[in-house]
Amino acid sequence: MDWTDRHCRVFHRTLTRRALLYTEMVTADAVIHGDRGRLIGFSEIEHPVALQIGGAEPDKLARAARIGADFGYDEINLNVGCPSDRVQSGRFGACLMREPALVADLFSAMQDAGPDIPVTIKCRIGVDEQEPEEALYALVDQVAARGCSTFVVHARKAWLEGLSPKENREIPPLDYALVRRLKAERPALTIILNGGLENAAHAHAEMDGVDGVMLGRAAYKTPAELLKVDSLFYGAPDPVASAADGVCAHMPYIEARLCEGSHLHAMTRHMLGLFHGKPGGRLWRRVLSEEGARAGAGLEVLDKALGAVTREFAQQEETR
Protein backbone atom coordinates (compact mmCIF):
# COMPACT_ATOMS: atom_id res chain seq x y z
CA MET A 1 0.00 0.00 0.00
CA ASP A 2 1.23 3.49 -0.97
CA TRP A 3 4.19 2.05 -2.88
CA THR A 4 3.45 -0.02 -5.97
CA ASP A 5 1.54 2.66 -7.86
CA ARG A 6 1.44 2.86 -11.66
CA HIS A 7 4.79 4.67 -11.90
CA CYS A 8 6.43 1.96 -9.82
CA ARG A 9 4.89 -0.82 -11.90
CA VAL A 10 6.01 0.66 -15.22
CA PHE A 11 9.55 0.96 -13.85
CA HIS A 12 9.46 -2.66 -12.67
CA ARG A 13 8.13 -3.74 -16.04
CA THR A 14 11.19 -2.13 -17.62
CA LEU A 15 13.30 -4.59 -15.62
CA THR A 16 11.22 -7.74 -16.16
CA ARG A 17 8.84 -8.62 -18.98
CA ARG A 18 7.54 -11.83 -17.46
CA ALA A 19 6.81 -11.31 -13.76
CA LEU A 20 3.17 -10.76 -12.76
CA LEU A 21 2.90 -7.29 -11.20
CA TYR A 22 0.41 -6.38 -8.47
CA THR A 23 -1.18 -3.06 -7.68
CA GLU A 24 -1.15 -1.73 -4.17
CA MET A 25 -4.21 -2.89 -2.25
CA VAL A 26 -7.23 -0.68 -3.00
CA THR A 27 -10.45 -0.91 -1.01
CA ALA A 28 -13.65 -1.87 -2.77
CA ASP A 29 -15.22 1.44 -1.70
CA ALA A 30 -12.34 3.37 -3.27
CA VAL A 31 -12.68 1.47 -6.54
CA ILE A 32 -16.43 2.13 -6.61
CA HIS A 33 -16.51 5.75 -5.45
CA GLY A 34 -12.98 7.11 -5.91
CA ASP A 35 -10.98 8.56 -8.76
CA ARG A 36 -10.59 5.36 -10.75
CA GLY A 37 -8.10 6.75 -13.20
CA ARG A 38 -5.77 7.71 -10.37
CA LEU A 39 -6.40 4.68 -8.18
CA ILE A 40 -6.53 1.78 -10.61
CA GLY A 41 -5.55 3.21 -13.98
CA PHE A 42 -2.60 1.51 -15.60
CA SER A 43 -0.57 1.47 -18.77
CA GLU A 44 -0.88 -1.30 -21.33
CA ILE A 45 2.82 -2.00 -20.98
CA GLU A 46 2.24 -3.19 -17.41
CA HIS A 47 0.66 -6.50 -18.49
CA PRO A 48 0.49 -8.99 -16.94
CA VAL A 49 -0.86 -7.06 -13.95
CA ALA A 50 -3.24 -7.93 -11.12
CA LEU A 51 -5.56 -5.62 -9.21
CA GLN A 52 -5.45 -6.26 -5.47
CA ILE A 53 -8.65 -5.39 -3.60
CA GLY A 54 -9.61 -5.30 0.07
CA GLY A 55 -13.12 -5.53 1.44
CA ALA A 56 -15.63 -7.63 3.36
CA GLU A 57 -18.97 -7.01 1.65
CA PRO A 58 -19.85 -9.33 -1.24
CA ASP A 59 -21.90 -6.81 -3.21
CA LYS A 60 -19.20 -4.13 -3.06
CA LEU A 61 -16.41 -6.54 -3.90
CA ALA A 62 -18.45 -7.83 -6.83
CA ARG A 63 -18.84 -4.30 -8.16
CA ALA A 64 -15.13 -3.57 -7.67
CA ALA A 65 -14.15 -6.82 -9.40
CA ARG A 66 -16.39 -6.01 -12.35
CA ILE A 67 -14.81 -2.56 -12.64
CA GLY A 68 -11.32 -4.10 -12.50
CA ALA A 69 -12.22 -6.61 -15.16
CA ASP A 70 -13.60 -3.87 -17.39
CA PHE A 71 -10.36 -1.90 -16.92
CA GLY A 72 -8.50 -4.83 -18.44
CA TYR A 73 -6.64 -6.35 -15.50
CA ASP A 74 -5.33 -9.89 -15.95
CA GLU A 75 -6.26 -10.99 -12.43
CA ILE A 76 -8.24 -9.76 -9.44
CA ASN A 77 -6.73 -10.58 -6.06
CA LEU A 78 -8.58 -10.45 -2.74
CA ASN A 79 -6.22 -9.55 0.10
CA VAL A 80 -6.90 -11.59 3.23
CA GLY A 81 -3.45 -11.03 4.69
CA CYS A 82 -2.89 -7.33 5.41
CA PRO A 83 -2.65 -6.73 9.20
CA SER A 84 -2.76 -2.93 9.33
CA ASP A 85 -5.08 -1.07 11.71
CA ARG A 86 -6.77 0.58 8.74
CA VAL A 87 -7.95 -2.72 7.32
CA GLN A 88 -8.85 -4.23 10.67
CA SER A 89 -11.16 -1.33 11.42
CA GLY A 90 -12.94 -2.05 8.14
CA ARG A 91 -13.25 -5.79 8.92
CA PHE A 92 -11.10 -6.95 6.07
CA GLY A 93 -7.52 -7.98 5.49
CA ALA A 94 -5.96 -10.57 7.80
CA CYS A 95 -8.84 -10.55 10.28
CA LEU A 96 -10.88 -12.40 7.62
CA MET A 97 -8.69 -15.47 8.28
CA ARG A 98 -11.15 -16.05 11.15
CA GLU A 99 -14.09 -16.13 8.73
CA PRO A 100 -13.34 -18.63 5.95
CA ALA A 101 -17.01 -19.03 5.05
CA LEU A 102 -17.28 -15.30 4.45
CA VAL A 103 -14.10 -15.32 2.35
CA ALA A 104 -15.66 -18.08 0.24
CA ASP A 105 -18.74 -15.90 -0.25
CA LEU A 106 -16.56 -12.93 -1.18
CA PHE A 107 -14.64 -14.99 -3.71
CA SER A 108 -17.83 -16.29 -5.31
CA ALA A 109 -19.30 -12.80 -5.61
CA MET A 110 -16.12 -11.48 -7.21
CA GLN A 111 -15.63 -14.38 -9.61
CA ASP A 112 -19.27 -14.27 -10.70
CA ALA A 113 -18.89 -10.55 -11.40
CA GLY A 114 -15.74 -11.01 -13.46
CA PRO A 115 -15.99 -14.52 -14.91
CA ASP A 116 -13.48 -13.96 -17.69
CA ILE A 117 -10.44 -13.43 -15.46
CA PRO A 118 -9.24 -15.36 -12.40
CA VAL A 119 -9.94 -14.18 -8.87
CA THR A 120 -7.16 -15.23 -6.48
CA ILE A 121 -6.62 -15.05 -2.73
CA LYS A 122 -3.64 -13.66 -0.81
CA CYS A 123 -3.62 -14.81 2.81
CA ARG A 124 -1.55 -15.50 5.91
CA ILE A 125 -1.20 -18.91 7.59
CA GLY A 126 -3.33 -17.69 10.49
CA VAL A 127 -3.87 -14.86 12.94
CA ASP A 128 -3.32 -14.43 16.66
CA GLU A 129 -3.95 -17.68 18.57
CA GLN A 130 -5.11 -19.70 15.57
CA GLU A 131 -3.33 -22.96 14.86
CA PRO A 132 -1.77 -22.22 11.43
CA GLU A 133 -2.37 -25.61 9.85
CA GLU A 134 -6.03 -25.59 10.88
CA ALA A 135 -6.61 -21.94 9.89
CA LEU A 136 -4.84 -22.15 6.54
CA TYR A 137 -6.47 -25.40 5.46
CA ALA A 138 -9.91 -24.24 6.58
CA LEU A 139 -9.62 -21.09 4.51
CA VAL A 140 -8.13 -22.73 1.44
CA ASP A 141 -10.54 -25.67 1.42
CA GLN A 142 -13.69 -23.56 1.79
CA VAL A 143 -12.65 -21.08 -0.89
CA ALA A 144 -11.33 -23.79 -3.23
CA ALA A 145 -14.70 -25.55 -2.94
CA ARG A 146 -16.21 -22.48 -4.62
CA GLY A 147 -13.76 -22.70 -7.52
CA CYS A 148 -10.71 -20.69 -6.47
CA SER A 149 -7.55 -22.34 -7.76
CA THR A 150 -4.75 -19.90 -6.80
CA PHE A 151 -3.61 -18.88 -3.32
CA VAL A 152 -0.69 -16.60 -2.51
CA VAL A 153 0.38 -17.55 1.02
CA HIS A 154 2.46 -15.26 3.22
CA ALA A 155 4.08 -17.94 5.36
CA ARG A 156 3.69 -16.08 8.65
CA LYS A 157 0.89 -15.62 11.12
CA ALA A 158 -0.37 -12.09 11.62
CA TRP A 159 -0.70 -10.81 15.17
CA LEU A 160 -3.53 -8.30 15.10
CA GLU A 161 -2.93 -7.36 18.72
CA GLY A 162 0.49 -6.17 19.84
CA LEU A 163 2.44 -5.97 16.58
CA SER A 164 2.61 -3.18 14.03
CA PRO A 165 2.25 -3.93 10.31
CA LYS A 166 6.04 -3.62 9.96
CA GLU A 167 6.61 -6.02 12.85
CA ASN A 168 4.08 -8.41 11.34
CA ARG A 169 6.31 -8.64 8.26
CA GLU A 170 9.37 -9.52 10.32
CA ILE A 171 8.69 -10.98 13.78
CA PRO A 172 6.29 -13.94 13.38
CA PRO A 173 8.35 -16.96 12.32
CA LEU A 174 8.18 -18.18 8.74
CA ASP A 175 6.78 -21.63 8.02
CA TYR A 176 7.63 -22.47 4.43
CA ALA A 177 7.19 -26.17 5.22
CA LEU A 178 3.49 -25.66 5.92
CA VAL A 179 2.99 -23.94 2.57
CA ARG A 180 4.80 -26.77 0.79
CA ARG A 181 2.68 -29.31 2.66
CA LEU A 182 -0.45 -27.51 1.54
CA LYS A 183 0.70 -27.81 -2.08
CA ALA A 184 1.61 -31.48 -1.66
CA GLU A 185 -1.78 -32.30 -0.15
CA ARG A 186 -3.77 -30.08 -2.53
CA PRO A 187 -1.82 -30.68 -5.79
CA ALA A 188 -4.59 -29.36 -8.04
CA LEU A 189 -4.25 -25.89 -6.53
CA THR A 190 -1.71 -23.26 -7.56
CA ILE A 191 0.20 -22.27 -4.41
CA ILE A 192 2.47 -19.20 -4.44
CA LEU A 193 4.96 -18.70 -1.61
CA ASN A 194 5.38 -15.23 -0.09
CA GLY A 195 7.15 -13.79 2.93
CA GLY A 196 10.79 -13.33 3.89
CA LEU A 197 12.21 -13.92 0.42
CA GLU A 198 15.32 -11.75 0.45
CA ASN A 199 16.26 -11.66 -3.23
CA ALA A 200 15.72 -13.38 -6.56
CA ALA A 201 18.23 -16.15 -5.83
CA HIS A 202 16.62 -16.90 -2.47
CA ALA A 203 13.19 -16.95 -4.08
CA HIS A 204 14.39 -19.30 -6.81
CA ALA A 205 15.93 -21.62 -4.23
CA GLU A 206 12.59 -21.85 -2.40
CA MET A 207 10.63 -22.79 -5.55
CA ASP A 208 10.79 -26.51 -4.83
CA GLY A 209 7.40 -27.80 -3.81
CA VAL A 210 5.38 -24.70 -4.77
CA ASP A 211 4.15 -23.25 -8.04
CA GLY A 212 5.64 -19.77 -7.74
CA VAL A 213 7.03 -17.10 -5.46
CA MET A 214 6.06 -13.51 -4.71
CA LEU A 215 8.60 -10.82 -3.87
CA GLY A 216 7.36 -7.73 -2.05
CA ARG A 217 9.82 -5.59 -0.12
CA ALA A 218 12.85 -7.15 -1.82
CA ALA A 219 11.54 -6.16 -5.25
CA TYR A 220 10.78 -2.64 -4.10
CA LYS A 221 13.86 -1.88 -2.01
CA THR A 222 16.36 -3.51 -4.36
CA PRO A 223 14.68 -3.39 -7.79
CA ALA A 224 17.87 -4.49 -9.55
CA GLU A 225 16.89 -7.99 -8.36
CA LEU A 226 14.18 -7.90 -11.02
CA LEU A 227 16.88 -7.79 -13.69
CA LYS A 228 17.44 -11.50 -13.04
CA VAL A 229 13.83 -12.66 -13.08
CA ASP A 230 13.23 -13.41 -16.75
CA SER A 231 16.39 -15.47 -17.25
CA LEU A 232 16.38 -17.11 -13.81
CA PHE A 233 12.72 -18.11 -13.64
CA TYR A 234 11.56 -18.23 -17.25
CA GLY A 235 14.65 -19.02 -19.28
CA ALA A 236 13.94 -15.89 -21.31
CA PRO A 237 16.24 -12.99 -22.24
CA ASP A 238 16.36 -10.19 -19.67
CA PRO A 239 14.97 -6.96 -21.17
CA VAL A 240 17.94 -4.84 -20.09
CA ALA A 241 21.50 -5.83 -19.32
CA SER A 242 22.16 -3.60 -16.32
CA ALA A 243 20.60 -1.19 -13.86
CA ALA A 244 22.02 1.74 -15.84
CA ASP A 245 20.43 0.39 -19.02
CA GLY A 246 17.17 0.12 -17.11
CA VAL A 247 17.34 3.82 -16.24
CA CYS A 248 17.88 4.73 -19.89
CA ALA A 249 15.05 2.48 -21.03
CA HIS A 250 12.70 4.06 -18.49
CA MET A 251 13.51 7.67 -19.40
CA PRO A 252 11.00 7.99 -22.28
CA TYR A 253 8.18 7.08 -19.89
CA ILE A 254 9.40 9.63 -17.34
CA GLU A 255 9.71 12.33 -20.01
CA ALA A 256 6.17 11.66 -21.25
CA ARG A 257 4.73 11.90 -17.74
CA LEU A 258 6.65 15.11 -17.03
CA CYS A 259 5.08 16.62 -20.14
CA GLU A 260 1.68 15.67 -18.73
CA GLY A 261 2.43 17.52 -15.48
CA SER A 262 3.62 14.71 -13.21
CA HIS A 263 6.34 15.57 -10.70
CA LEU A 264 9.72 13.90 -11.19
CA HIS A 265 9.87 12.72 -7.58
CA ALA A 266 6.58 10.83 -8.00
CA MET A 267 8.45 8.54 -10.38
CA THR A 268 12.04 8.54 -9.16
CA ARG A 269 11.08 7.73 -5.56
CA HIS A 270 10.52 4.17 -6.79
CA MET A 271 14.05 4.06 -8.23
CA LEU A 272 16.02 5.03 -5.13
CA GLY A 273 17.18 1.50 -4.34
CA LEU A 274 18.23 0.60 -7.87
CA PHE A 275 21.97 0.77 -7.07
CA HIS A 276 21.67 -0.41 -3.47
CA GLY A 277 24.94 -1.92 -2.32
CA LYS A 278 26.69 -0.95 -5.56
CA PRO A 279 29.36 1.69 -6.24
CA GLY A 280 27.68 5.07 -6.41
CA GLY A 281 24.50 3.83 -4.80
CA ARG A 282 24.50 6.47 -2.07
CA LEU A 283 25.19 9.28 -4.54
CA TRP A 284 22.38 8.02 -6.77
CA ARG A 285 19.95 8.08 -3.89
CA ARG A 286 21.09 11.49 -2.63
CA VAL A 287 20.86 13.22 -6.01
CA LEU A 288 17.41 11.80 -6.73
CA SER A 289 16.13 12.56 -3.23
CA GLU A 290 17.46 16.11 -2.99
CA GLU A 291 17.27 17.39 -6.55
CA GLY A 292 14.41 15.26 -7.82
CA ALA A 293 12.06 16.75 -5.23
CA ARG A 294 12.60 20.32 -6.45
CA ALA A 295 9.90 22.05 -8.45
CA GLY A 296 10.52 21.78 -12.16
CA ALA A 297 13.06 18.95 -11.85
CA GLY A 298 13.51 17.03 -15.08
CA LEU A 299 15.58 14.36 -16.77
CA GLU A 300 18.78 16.28 -16.08
CA VAL A 301 18.52 15.03 -12.48
CA LEU A 302 18.58 11.42 -13.68
CA ASP A 303 21.50 12.19 -15.98
CA LYS A 304 23.42 13.72 -13.07
CA ALA A 305 22.67 10.83 -10.74
CA LEU A 306 23.61 8.24 -13.34
CA GLY A 307 26.81 10.14 -14.09
CA ALA A 308 27.74 10.05 -10.41
CA VAL A 309 27.23 6.28 -10.34
CA THR A 310 29.32 5.79 -13.47
CA ARG A 311 32.20 7.91 -12.16
CA GLU A 312 32.31 6.20 -8.77
CA PHE A 313 32.24 2.78 -10.40
CA ALA A 314 35.11 3.77 -12.70
CA GLN A 315 37.14 5.10 -9.77
CA GLN A 316 36.72 1.86 -7.85
CA GLU A 317 37.77 -0.15 -10.88
CA GLU A 318 40.93 1.96 -11.25
CA THR A 319 41.97 1.36 -7.63
CA ARG A 320 41.72 -2.42 -7.93
CORWOGI-V992592 format. One record per pair of residues at least 24 apart in sequence whose C-alpha atoms are under 10 Angstrom apart, sorted by the first residue. I is the first residue (numbers start at 1). J is the second residue. D is the distance in whole Angstrom. If there is no record, write none. Layout:
I J D
I J D
This chain:
1 25 6
1 26 8
1 52 10
1 82 10
2 26 10
3 217 10
3 220 8
3 269 9
3 270 8
4 216 9
4 220 8
4 270 8
5 38 9
5 39 8
5 40 9
5 41 9
5 42 9
5 266 10
5 267 9
5 270 9
6 38 9
6 39 9
6 40 8
6 41 7
6 42 6
6 43 8
6 46 8
6 267 9
7 42 9
7 43 9
7 46 10
7 253 9
7 254 9
7 257 9
7 266 8
7 267 6
7 268 9
7 269 9
7 270 8
7 271 10
8 220 9
8 266 9
8 267 7
8 268 9
8 269 9
8 270 6
8 271 8
9 42 9
9 43 9
9 45 9
9 46 7
9 47 10
9 49 9
9 220 10
9 270 9
10 42 9
10 43 8
10 44 9
10 45 7
10 46 6
10 47 10
10 250 8
10 253 8
10 254 10
10 267 10
11 46 9
11 223 9
11 246 8
11 247 9
11 249 9
11 250 6
11 251 10
11 253 9
11 254 9
11 267 8
11 268 9
11 270 8
11 271 8
12 46 9
12 219 8
12 220 9
12 223 7
12 224 9
12 226 7
12 227 9
12 246 9
12 250 9
12 270 9
12 271 9
13 45 7
13 46 6
13 47 8
13 48 9
13 49 10
13 226 9
13 227 10
13 239 9
13 246 10
13 250 9
14 45 9
14 46 9
14 226 9
14 227 9
14 238 10
14 239 7
14 240 8
14 245 10
14 246 6
14 247 9
14 248 10
14 249 7
14 250 6
14 253 10
15 223 8
15 224 8
15 225 9
15 226 6
15 227 5
15 228 8
15 229 8
15 230 9
15 238 8
15 239 6
15 240 6
15 241 9
15 242 9
15 243 8
15 245 9
15 246 6
15 247 9
15 249 9
15 250 9
16 224 10
16 225 10
16 226 6
16 227 6
16 228 8
16 229 6
16 230 6
16 231 9
16 237 9
16 238 7
16 239 6
16 240 8
16 246 10
17 45 9
17 46 9
17 47 8
17 48 9
17 226 10
17 227 10
17 229 9
17 230 7
17 236 9
17 237 9
17 238 8
17 239 7
17 240 10
18 47 9
18 48 8
18 229 8
18 230 6
18 231 10
18 233 9
18 234 8
18 236 9
18 237 10
18 238 9
18 239 10
19 47 9
19 48 7
19 49 9
19 214 9
19 226 9
19 229 7
19 230 7
19 233 9
19 234 9
20 46 9
20 47 8
20 48 5
20 49 6
20 50 7
20 74 9
20 75 9
20 214 9
21 46 7
21 47 8
21 48 6
21 49 5
21 50 6
21 51 9
21 74 10
21 75 10
21 214 10
21 215 10
22 46 10
22 48 9
22 49 6
22 50 5
22 51 6
22 52 7
22 73 10
22 75 9
22 76 9
22 77 9
22 214 10
22 216 10
23 49 7
23 50 6
23 51 5
23 52 6
23 53 9
23 76 10
23 77 9
24 50 10
24 51 8
24 52 6
24 53 8
25 51 8
25 52 5
25 53 5
25 54 6
25 55 10
25 77 9
25 78 9
25 79 7
25 82 9
25 93 10
26 51 8
26 52 6
26 53 5
26 54 6
26 55 9
26 64 10
26 78 10
26 79 9
27 52 9
27 53 5
27 54 5
27 55 6
27 56 10
27 60 10
27 61 9
27 64 9
27 78 10
27 79 10
27 87 9
27 90 10
27 92 9
28 52 10
28 53 6
28 54 6
28 55 6
28 56 9
28 57 9
28 58 10
28 59 10
28 60 6
28 61 6
28 62 9
28 63 8
28 64 5
28 65 8
28 67 10
28 78 10
29 53 10
29 54 9
29 55 8
29 57 10
29 60 7
29 61 8
29 63 9
29 64 8
30 54 10
30 64 9
31 60 9
31 61 9
31 63 9
31 64 6
31 65 9
31 67 8
31 68 8
32 60 8
32 61 9
32 63 7
32 64 6
32 65 10
32 66 10
32 67 8
32 68 10
33 64 10
36 67 9
36 68 10
36 71 10
37 71 10
40 67 10
40 68 8
40 71 8
40 73 9
41 68 9
41 71 8
41 72 10
41 73 10
42 71 9
42 72 9
42 73 9
44 72 9
44 73 10
46 73 10
47 72 9
47 73 8
47 74 7
48 73 8
48 74 6
48 75 8
49 73 6
49 74 6
49 75 7
49 76 9
50 74 6
50 75 4
50 76 6
50 77 7
50 118 10
50 119 9
50 120 9
51 75 6
51 76 5
51 77 6
51 78 9
51 119 10
52 76 6
52 77 5
52 78 6
52 79 7
52 119 10
52 120 9
52 121 9
52 122 9
53 77 6
53 78 5
53 79 6
53 80 9
53 93 10
53 121 10
54 78 6
54 79 5
54 80 8
54 81 10
54 82 9
54 87 8
54 90 9
54 91 10
54 92 6
54 93 6
55 79 8
55 80 9
55 87 8
55 90 8
55 91 7
55 92 5
55 93 7
55 96 10
55 103 10
55 106 9
56 80 10
56 87 10
56 90 8
56 91 6
56 92 5
56 93 8
56 96 8
56 102 8
56 103 8
56 105 10
56 106 7
57 91 9
57 92 9
57 102 9
57 103 10
57 105 9
57 106 7
57 109 9
58 102 9
58 103 9
58 104 10
58 105 7
58 106 5
58 107 8
58 108 8
58 109 6
58 110 7
59 106 8
59 109 7
59 110 8
59 113 9
60 106 9
60 109 9
60 110 9
61 106 7
61 107 9
61 108 10
61 109 7
61 110 6
61 111 10
61 113 9
62 106 8
62 107 9
62 108 9
62 109 5
62 110 4
62 111 8
62 112 8
62 113 5
62 114 8
63 109 9
63 110 8
63 113 7
63 114 9
64 110 8
64 113 9
64 114 9
65 107 10
65 109 9
65 110 6
65 111 8
65 112 9
65 113 6
65 114 6
65 115 10
65 117 10
65 119 9
66 110 8
66 111 9
66 112 9
66 113 5
66 114 5
66 115 9
67 113 9
67 114 9
68 114 8
68 117 10
69 113 9
69 114 6
69 115 9
69 116 8
69 117 7
69 118 10
70 114 8
72 117 9
73 117 8
73 118 10
74 116 9
74 117 6
74 118 8
74 119 9
75 114 10
75 116 9
75 117 6
75 118 5
75 119 6
75 120 7
76 110 8
76 111 9
76 114 9
76 117 7
76 118 6
76 119 5
76 120 6
76 121 9
77 107 9
77 110 10
77 118 8
77 119 6
77 120 5
77 121 6
77 122 7
77 150 10
77 151 9
77 152 9
78 103 9
78 106 9
78 107 8
78 110 9
78 119 7
78 120 6
78 121 5
78 122 6
78 123 9
78 151 10
78 152 10
79 120 9
79 121 6
79 122 5
79 123 6
79 124 10
79 152 9
80 121 7
80 122 6
80 123 5
80 124 7
80 139 10
80 152 10
80 153 10
81 121 9
81 122 6
81 123 4
81 124 5
81 125 9
81 126 9
81 127 9
81 152 10
81 153 8
81 154 7
81 156 10
81 157 9
81 158 8
82 122 9
82 123 8
82 124 8
82 154 10
82 158 8
82 160 10
82 165 8
82 168 9
82 169 10
83 124 9
83 127 9
83 157 10
83 158 6
83 159 7
83 160 6
83 161 10
83 163 9
83 164 8
83 165 6
83 166 9
83 167 10
83 168 7
83 169 9
84 158 10
84 160 8
84 163 9
84 164 7
84 165 5
84 166 9
84 168 9
85 160 8
85 161 10
85 164 8
85 165 8
88 160 8
93 122 9
93 123 8
93 124 10
94 122 9
94 123 7
94 124 7
94 125 10
94 126 8
94 127 7
94 157 9
94 158 7
94 159 9
94 160 8
95 124 10
95 126 9
95 127 7
95 128 9
95 158 9
95 159 9
95 160 8
96 123 9
96 124 10
96 126 10
96 127 9
96 139 9
97 123 7
97 124 8
97 125 8
97 126 6
97 127 7
97 130 9
97 135 7
97 136 8
97 138 9
97 139 7
97 140 10
97 157 10
97 158 10
98 126 8
98 127 8
98 128 10
98 130 8
98 135 8
98 136 10
98 138 9
98 139 8
99 135 10
99 138 9
99 139 8
100 135 8
100 136 9
100 137 10
100 138 7
100 139 5
100 140 8
100 141 9
100 142 6
100 143 7
101 138 9
101 139 8
101 141 10
101 142 6
101 143 8
102 139 10
102 142 9
102 143 9
103 139 8
103 140 10
103 142 8
103 143 7
104 139 8
104 140 9
104 141 9
104 142 6
104 143 4
104 144 8
104 145 8
104 146 7
104 147 9
104 148 9
105 142 9
105 143 8
105 146 8
106 143 9
107 143 7
107 144 9
107 146 8
107 147 9
107 148 7
108 143 8
108 146 6
108 147 8
108 148 8
111 146 10
111 147 9
111 148 9
118 147 10
118 148 8
118 149 9
118 150 8
119 147 9
119 148 7
119 149 9
119 150 8
119 151 10
120 148 7
120 149 7
120 150 5
120 151 6
120 152 8
120 190 10
121 148 8
121 149 9
121 150 7
121 151 5
121 152 6
121 153 8
122 150 9
122 151 6
122 152 4
122 153 6
122 154 7
122 192 9
122 194 9
123 151 7
123 152 6
123 153 5
123 154 6
123 155 9
123 156 9
123 157 9
123 158 10
123 194 9
124 152 9
124 153 6
124 154 5
124 155 6
124 156 6
124 157 6
124 158 7
124 194 9
124 195 9
125 153 7
125 154 7
125 155 6
125 156 6
125 157 5
125 158 8
125 174 9
125 175 8
125 178 8
125 179 8
126 154 10
126 155 9
126 156 7
126 157 5
126 158 6
126 159 9
127 156 9
127 157 5
127 158 5
127 159 6
127 160 7
127 161 10
128 157 7
128 158 6
128 159 5
128 160 6
128 161 7
128 162 10
129 157 9
129 158 10
129 159 8
130 157 9
130 158 10
130 159 10
131 157 9
132 156 9
132 157 7
132 175 9
132 178 8
133 178 7
133 179 9
133 181 10
133 182 9
136 178 9
136 179 9
136 182 9
137 178 10
137 179 10
137 182 7
137 186 10
140 182 9
140 186 9
140 189 9
141 186 9
144 186 10
144 188 10
144 189 8
148 189 8
148 190 9
149 188 8
149 189 5
149 190 6
149 191 8
150 188 10
150 189 6
150 190 5
150 191 6
150 192 8
150 211 10
151 183 10
151 189 8
151 190 6
151 191 5
151 192 6
151 193 9
152 179 10
152 190 8
152 191 6
152 192 5
152 193 6
152 194 7
152 195 10
152 211 10
152 212 9
152 213 8
152 214 8
153 178 10
153 179 7
153 191 7
153 192 6
153 193 5
153 194 6
153 195 8
153 213 9
153 214 9
154 179 9
154 192 9
154 193 6
154 194 4
154 195 5
154 196 9
154 213 10
154 214 9
155 179 7
155 180 10
155 193 7
155 194 6
155 195 6
155 196 8
156 194 9
156 195 7
156 196 9
169 195 7
169 196 8
169 217 10
170 195 9
170 196 8
176 206 8
176 209 10
176 210 10
177 209 9
179 209 9
179 210 8
180 206 10
180 207 9
180 208 8
180 209 5
180 210 6
180 211 10
181 209 8
181 210 9
182 209 9
182 210 9
183 209 7
183 210 6
183 211 8
184 209 7
184 210 8
187 211 10
198 222 10
198 225 10
199 223 10
199 224 10
199 225 6
199 226 9
199 228 10
200 224 10
200 225 6
200 226 7
200 227 9
200 228 7
200 229 7
200 232 8
200 233 9
201 225 9
201 228 9
201 229 9
201 232 8
201 233 10
203 229 10
203 233 10
204 229 9
204 232 8
204 233 7
207 233 10
218 273 10
219 273 10
219 274 10
220 270 7
220 271 9
220 272 9
220 273 8
220 274 9
221 270 8
221 271 9
221 272 8
221 273 5
221 274 8
221 275 10
221 276 8
222 270 10
222 271 9
222 272 9
222 273 5
222 274 6
222 275 8
222 276 6
222 277 9
223 270 9
223 271 7
223 272 9
223 273 6
223 274 5
223 275 8
223 276 9
224 271 9
224 273 8
224 274 5
224 275 7
224 276 8
225 274 9
226 274 10
243 274 7
243 275 7
243 306 10
244 274 9
244 275 9
244 306 7
244 307 10
244 309 9
244 310 9
246 274 9
247 271 9
247 274 9
247 302 8
247 303 9
247 306 8
248 302 9
248 303 9
248 306 9
251 299 7
251 302 9
251 303 10
252 299 10
254 298 9
254 299 8
255 298 8
255 299 7
258 296 9
258 297 9
258 298 7
258 299 9
259 298 10
261 296 10
262 296 10
263 292 9
263 293 8
263 294 9
263 295 8
263 296 8
263 297 8
263 298 9
264 288 9
264 291 10
264 292 6
264 293 7
264 294 8
264 295 9
264 296 8
264 297 6
264 298 6
264 299 8
264 301 9
264 302 10
265 289 8
265 290 9
265 291 9
265 292 5
265 293 5
265 294 8
265 295 9
265 297 8
265 298 9
266 292 9
266 293 9
267 292 9
268 292 7
268 293 9
268 301 10
268 302 8
269 293 9
275 306 10
275 309 8
278 309 9
278 312 10
278 313 8
279 308 9
279 309 7
279 310 8
279 311 9
279 312 6
279 313 5
279 314 9
279 315 9
279 316 8
279 317 10
280 305 9
280 306 9
280 307 9
280 308 6
280 309 4
280 310 7
280 311 8
280 312 5
280 313 6
280 314 10
280 316 10
281 305 9
281 306 10
281 308 9
281 309 7
281 312 9
281 313 10
282 308 10
282 309 9
283 307 10
283 308 6
283 309 7
283 312 9
284 308 7
284 309 6
284 310 10
285 309 10
